[in-house]
Amino acid sequence: MASSTSPDSRRDLTKRVLPQMSLSHALNPLTAPLPLPREIFTPSERARQRFSVEGIAIVTGAGGIGLSVIRALLEHGASGIAIFDVPVSYATSLPAIDALRIDFPQAKIVTFDVDVRNEGLVNDAVDRVVEELGVVDMLLCFAGVVGCEHAHEVKPDDWKRFLDVNVTGSWFCAQAVGKKMIAQKSGGSILFTASISGHRVNFPQPQVAYNTSKAAVLQLTRSLAAEWSSYGIRVNSISPGYMDTILNEGDGLAASRAIWADRNPLGRMGDVEELSGAVILLCSKRAGRYINGVDIVVDGE
C-alpha cells in the first residue's frame, strides 16, 4: 500500500473531484422575502410582527447571558425552549429556569444534561427535542469556557479544552441541528457566540487559547452561512465585549475591569440585556430575513 507521502499517493490528488455547495436562488421559498401580512394595519402590531420570534429554540449554556437571551426569545414569541447544559451549571440556574416557566406558562421549557463536547450526547438530545417539541427552528450557542494564561505556560489539555468547548461543541450542535432543519425543509436560524477576542487581542490579560477559539467561531459562522443558504438556514454570530457577568466579577479583576472601562468609549462594561436586541434581530424571521453570515459586535465601541 502506498504511503500518504508516496509519489503514487500524491499523483492521486489530481484525480479528485471536489464536492460543491449550492447557493440559494430568487425562487427558493425558504430564502425569499417574507413581507408582513397585509391584514395587519396597526403600527404596534406591525412592529411586533417585524421582530417576532417563532418556533422552538435550542439554547446551549444556562449562564447569565443564556438566561437573559431565553427570556427575550420568549418575550418575542418563541413557543418552546430546550436548554443544553451540564449539571454544575444547572445547580445555580434552575431557580431562574423555574421562574421562566412561571412567567411564560404558554411555552414549553425543557432541560437536558448535555456536555457539548460529546457528539453522541448532543445528537441524542437533539433527537429528543424533536420528539418532545416537534421541530427545531433555532439554535443559539452560548456554552463556552474562558480563561487567561501566559502563552508560554498554556498546557496542551487547557488549549484543547478551549477548542473543544468553544469551537467543536458549537460545531457538534450546529451539525446535529442543521441535519434536522434540512430534513424539515423549513429553514431556520443558527446563532453562535464569538467575541471581541476573535477580532483583536485583549488587554491586559493574556488569553491566546480563548482568542483563537473565538476567531475559529467567526469562520465557522461564515462557512455554514454559505453552505447551508440553499436550505434556508441563516447562520450568524454575535461578538460580545466585556459583559458584567459573574465571569468578570471579584476583587482580583478590579484592576483589569478599570482598564477595560477606561479604554471603552462608553466608559463601562456591558449589561447582558444589551445583547438581546442583536439576538432577536438575527433570530427573527422578518427583521433578520436578509442577514446571513454576519457577526454583530456588541461592545460599546
N, C-alpha and C positions, 0 to 999 in steps of 0.2 A: 504494500500500500504506500502511495506517495505521501510524504510528509507535507505539512501545511506550507513549508518553505521550499519544496522541491520545484524544479522548473516546470514539471507537468502540472502541478497544482496551480502555479502562477499563470500558466497558459489557459487553464480552465476559466480564469477570471474573464477572459474575452468572450466566453460563451454565455455569460449571464444574461438573463432577461429581467430587467428591474420591474417590480410591481409599480403600478402608477395609481395615484389617487385621482378622484374625480371631484371637481368643484361643483357647486350648485349652479342653477341656471334660473332665468327670469320666470319660467313657468312652473317651477317647483313650489307647490303649495306650502311646503314646510319652511320655506325661506321668503315667500312673497310678503309684501306689505300687509299689515293687519290693521285696517282702519277701525276707528271707533264705530260702533253700531249707529246707524242713522237715527234710530228712535230715541237716542239719548239727547235731550235738549238742554237740561240744566247744567250750568258751568260746574257746579260742585260734583255732579255725577260724572261728567266728562273727565274732570281732574282725577277723581277716584279711579275710574276705569283705566286711565292712561298709565297709572303707576300700580295697577293691581297685580298681585302675585297669585297665580292659580296652580293648584295641584299639590303634589306630595314632594317634600324635600327631605333628602338625607343630609344631615349635618354632622361632620366629624369634629369632635372636640367640644366638651361642655364647660369650658372655662369662661372667663368674663366676657370675652369678645363673642364666643359662640352663643352664649345665653342671650346676650343683647341682640344679636342678629336673629335668633329664633323668635324672640318677641316681635321684632319688626316684621318678619315674614308672616307671622300670624296676624298682626295688625293690618297687613295689606292683603290678606285674603287666603293665605295658604291653608289648605284643608287638612293637612297631616304633616307631622314631623317625625322622622326616625333619627335618633341620636346614636352615634357610634363613639364609644369612649372606653377607657379602661377603668376597673374598679376603684383604683386610688383616686381618680378624678371624680367619679360619682360620689365618693364619700363626702365631698363638700358641695356638690352641685345638686344633689337630689332634692333638697328643700326648695331651691329655685325652680326646678323642673315641676315639682308638685304645684307650685304657685302658678306656673303657666297653665297647667291643666285646669285649675280653678278659674283663672281669668279667661280661658278660651275653651269652654266646655263643648263647643261645637266641633272642635278639631281633635283628631286622634294623635296623641303624642306617645311614642313608644321608645324604649331604650334597648340597646344591645351592647353587651360586653364585647368590644372588638379592639384588638391591637392592630392598627392599620398596617403594621409591618408583616402581618401574617396573611398571605394571599388567600389561603383556604378559609380563614375566619371571615375575611372581607366578602368573598364570594358567597359563602353560606348566609351571611347577614343580609346581603342584597337580595338573595333569593327569598328570604323570609319577609323582607319588606314588601316585595311584590305579592307574596302570598297573603299578607295581612292587610295591606293598604291598596293593592290592586295594580299600581303603576309607580314609576319613579319619574318625576318631572324635573327635579332639580337636584344637584349635588353641590354642597358647599364644604370645602375642606379647610377646617381651622385647627385640626390636630397638628401639633408640632412641638419641637423642643428648641430651647435657646440656651446659650451658654457662652462664656468668654474664657479664652485661654491663649497664652502666647503661642505663636505658630510653632516655634521650635520645641514646645512641650506637649503638643497635641498627640495623644496616644491613638494608635490605629483603631481601637474599639470606639473611642469617642468620635473620631472622624466618621466611621461607618454608621454610628447611631444617628448623627445629624442627617446624613444622606438617606438612611433607611426610613426614618420617620417623616422628614420634611419633603423628600422627593419621591422615594419608592412607595411610601404609604399613600401619598396623593395619587400616584400613578395606579396602584392596585385598585383604589376606589374608583378612579375615573374609568379604567378599563372595564371593571365589573358593571358599573352603571351605564357606560357607553353601550355595552352589548345589549342591555335591557332596552335602552332608548332606541337603538337601531331596530331591534325586534318589534318594538311597539309601533314604529313608524309614525311617531307623533312629535318627534323633535324633543328639545329640552335645553336646559341651561346648566353649565358646569362652571363653578367659580372656585379658583384656587386662591390661597393666601400666599402672596410673595412678601416683599418687604422693601423698604428703602435700602436695606442691607444688600439687596440684589442689584441695586443701581449704583451704589457708591460705597466707599469704605467708611465705616463708622468711626467716631472719635469721642472719647479717648480709649475706649475698650477694644482689645484685640479679639476678633472672632472670625477667623478665616474660614472655619468649617461651616458655621452658620451662614455667613455671607455667600459662600459657594453654593450651599444648598438652595438658597433663595434665588440666586441667579439661574440655577437649573430650572426652578419652577417657572420662571418667566419664559424660558424656551419651551418647556412642556406646554404651556398655555398657547403659545403661537403655533406650535406644531399640530396640536389637536384641533385648534380652531380652523386650520386649513383643511386637514384631512377629514374631519367629520362635518364639514359645512354642508355637504350634499344630503346629509341625514337630518338637517335642521337642528343640529346640536351646536349651540353657541358656547364657546369656551373663552372665558375672560379671567382676569385676576385683579386683586386689589393689593396695593403695597402700603400698609400702614407705616406711619412714622413711629416715634416714641409715644406709646399709649400708656395712660395712667392705670395700669393693672397691677395685680399682686406680683407679677414678674419684675416690675420695676420699683418695688417698694423696699423699705429697710434703710436703716441708718448707714449701712455700708455703701449704699448707692447715692447718698446725698450729694457728694462732690460731683459725680457723673451727671445726676439729674440737673444740677445747677449749670453745668456746661451745656447739656442738651437744650435747656431753656434759653440760655444766653445766646446760642447760635441759631435759634429759631426766630424768624421774623415776627411771629405771634407771641413770642416770649413765654411759651408754656408747652406742656405735653398735651396730647390729645385725649379726649374722653371717648370711651368705647362707643357711645351712642353716635359719635360723629362719623363712624364708619357705615352706619346703617343706610344713609342716603345713597351712597355709591353702590352698596349691595343690592338695595331694592331696584335701583335703576338697571343694573346688569341682569337681575333675575326677572324683571317684569317682561311680559310677553309683548307689550306695545312700546313702552318708552325705550326699552333696550333692544328692540327688534333688529336694528341695523348696526348693533355694536358687537363686534366679534374679533377675538384675538387682541383685545385691548387690556392694558394694565392701567388702572387708575391709582395714582399716588395720592394718599391722604396723609399729609404730614405737616400742614401749616406753612409750607414754603411755596 
